[in-house]
Amino acid sequence: MNASQVTAARTVPGFSLQKVQLILLVVLLGCIMMGQCSARFSFNECPGIFGNRDAYDKVEQVCDDCYNLFRDEELSGKCRANCFLNNYFFVCLFAMERESELKDFSRRLSILNAGRW
């Protein structure tokens, strides 16, 4: 088999790589525009995320761990609401037995919410 036969064998008739990329782009943009993406793709609630991704990831991990413990989609969303400034986030923090890190998480939340008001 030469290179063109290998390439032809890997492609599905009627679907080029460009078509697949276009479809994925349209789906992703639609997801973002309709607000149906996970928190990982929606940063508009946390104005301080840019340049502070590490702080965001550590705060978000609390909500991920909380979801893994309780398996409640609604709780997962409520934990992230208002850029994590809500009672659900702190309930999750305590449920994960991370209350000793409260000061660090309060600092991270301040950074992520900077410029919000």
C-alpha positions in Angstrom: 0.0 0.0 0.0 1.3 3.4 -0.9 0.6 6.6 1.1 -2.4 7.7 -0.9 -4.1 4.3 -0.4 -3.5 4.4 3.4 -5.0 7.9 3.5 -8.0 6.8 1.4 -8.5 3.8 3.7 -8.7 6.0 6.8 -11.3 8.5 5.4 -15.0 7.9 5.3 -16.5 8.8 1.9 -18.2 12.2 2.1 -16.4 13.3 5.2 -13.3 15.3 4.9 -11.2 16.4 7.9 -12.3 20.0 7.2 -16.0 19.0 7.4 -15.4 17.3 10.7 -13.5 20.2 12.1 -16.3 22.6 11.0 -18.9 20.4 12.6 -17.0 20.3 15.9 -16.5 24.1 15.8 -20.2 24.7 15.3 -21.2 22.3 18.1 -18.7 23.9 20.5 -19.8 27.5 19.6 -23.4 26.5 19.9 -22.7 25.0 23.3 -21.0 28.1 24.5 -23.7 30.5 23.1 -26.6 28.5 24.6 -24.9 28.2 28.0 -25.0 24.4 28.0 -21.3 23.8 28.4 -19.7 22.7 31.6 -18.0 25.1 33.9 -14.7 24.3 32.4 -15.8 26.2 29.2 -17.7 29.0 30.8 -15.5 31.5 32.5 -17.8 34.5 32.3 -18.8 34.2 36.0 -15.2 34.6 37.2 -13.6 37.7 35.9 -10.3 36.9 37.6 -9.8 33.6 36.0 -7.5 34.8 33.2 -4.0 34.6 34.5 -5.2 32.7 37.6 -6.1 29.4 36.1 -4.3 27.5 39.0 -6.5 29.2 41.6 -9.6 28.4 39.5 -8.6 24.7 39.1 -8.1 24.3 42.8 -11.4 25.9 43.6 -13.2 23.9 40.9 -11.7 20.7 42.2 -13.7 21.1 45.4 -16.9 21.0 43.4 -15.7 18.1 41.3 -14.9 16.1 44.4 -18.3 17.1 45.9 -20.0 15.8 42.8 -18.0 12.6 43.0 -19.1 12.1 46.7 -22.8 12.9 46.3 -23.4 12.3 42.6 -25.8 15.2 42.4 -25.6 17.3 39.2 -27.7 20.1 40.8 -25.2 20.4 43.7 -22.3 20.5 41.2 -23.9 23.5 39.4 -24.9 25.2 42.6 -21.3 24.8 44.0 -20.0 26.7 40.9 -22.7 29.4 40.9 -21.8 33.0 41.4 -18.1 32.2 40.8 -18.1 29.8 43.8 -19.3 32.6 46.2 -22.2 30.6 47.7 -23.1 28.4 50.6 -22.9 25.2 48.5 -19.2 25.7 47.8 -18.5 26.0 51.5 -20.7 23.0 52.3 -18.7 21.0 49.8 -15.4 22.3 51.2 -16.4 21.1 54.7 -17.8 17.8 53.2 -14.4 17.2 51.7 -12.9 17.8 55.1 -10.8 20.7 53.8 -11.9 23.3 56.4 -8.2 23.7 57.4 -7.7 25.3 54.0 -10.5 27.8 54.4 -8.2 30.8 54.4 -6.4 29.7 51.2 -9.8 29.1 49.5 -11.1 32.5 50.6 -8.0 34.1 49.1 -8.5 32.2 45.8 -12.1 33.3 45.7 -11.2 36.9 46.2 -8.7 36.7 43.3 -11.3 35.0 41.0 -14.0 37.5 41.9 -11.7 40.6 41.6 -13.4 43.3 39.5 -16.8 41.8 39.8 -18.5 44.6 41.7 
